[in-house]
Amino acid sequence: MSDWSATTILKFLEAYHNEPCLWNPKDAEDKDRQKVNDTWTRLSIIMNKSVKELKTKKEILMATFRRHLKKKKDSIRSGAGSDDVYTPVWFAYDLMESF
């Protein structure tokens, strides 16, 4: 895989966020396979990376995001005080939580 700096990852997440057909199951185009494929192709051109590489990176980012989200939810559920609630410090967490 090619280089993925934090800046590149954030650029990818911003571009991905702007394409709700990829991440929002309520989006009208979510089920349109051709639109979804066209969107991945467009992101591939924007990012200058293969569709396969982008999809792999998305899965890796989602796995990390889910791990932080679970930790946060578990700390809230434990009845901990607000000071004890886990606050993710991972650079992409806030952006990913926004969609």
N, C-alpha and C positions, 0 to 999 in steps of 0.2 A: 504494500500500500504506500501511497505517496504521503508527503508530509501533512500532518494535521495539527497546526498550531491552535492555540486557544482562539485567536482572532479568526482563523479559518472556520473553526467549529461554530463560533457565534455567527459568522456570516451565513453558514449553512443553515443554522437553526432559524435565523431571520427569514431566509428565503423559503424554508420549509413551512414556517408559520404563516407566510403569505399565500400558501396553497392549501386551503382547508379541505380540499377533496382528498388529500393524503392523510389527514389526521382527525378530521371531524366526521364521525359516522352519520351525523344529521345533515351533512352537506348534500345538496341535490346531485352533485356529480360523483359522490363517493362510490356508487355502484357502477359507474360508467368506466369500464376497463380501459377503453381507448383514451379517455380524458386523463385518467390516472397515469397511464403509460406516457402520454404526451407531456404531462407535468413532470414526471421523473426525467424525461429526456431534456426538458427545458432547464431543470435544475442541474443536470449533468453539464450542459453547455455553460451555464452561469458559473458553476464551481470548477469547471475544467477537470472533472473527474468522471469516471464511468458510473453508470447507473448502479451496477453491482456494488461498487465501492461505497456509493452514497447510502444504499440500503443497508449494507453491513455496518457502516458508521452509525446510522440511525438506530439499529438494534443495540449496538454497544452503548450508545448514549442513553437509550431507554432503560437498559438494564441498570446502569449506574443511577439514573433518575429514580427508578422504582425502589432501589435499595435505600436511597436517602429519604424518599417519601414514606416508606415503611417505618424507618427509624423515627421519623417525625411523628407519624400517627401513633406508633407504639408509645412514645414518650408522652403524648397528650392523653392517651387512654389510661396510662398508669396512675392518673390522678396527681401527677407531679405539679408543683407550683410553676408559675409562668417562667421563673428563672431556670427551671429544670427541663423545660421543653427543648428538645433537640432543634437547633437551628442549622440547617445545611449551609456549609460555606463553599460548596462546590461551585465553581464559576458559572456553570450553565444552569444551575437549579432554578433560579428565579425566572429566567426566560422560559424554560420548559414548563414550569408550573403555570405559566400564564396562558397556556393553551392545552 
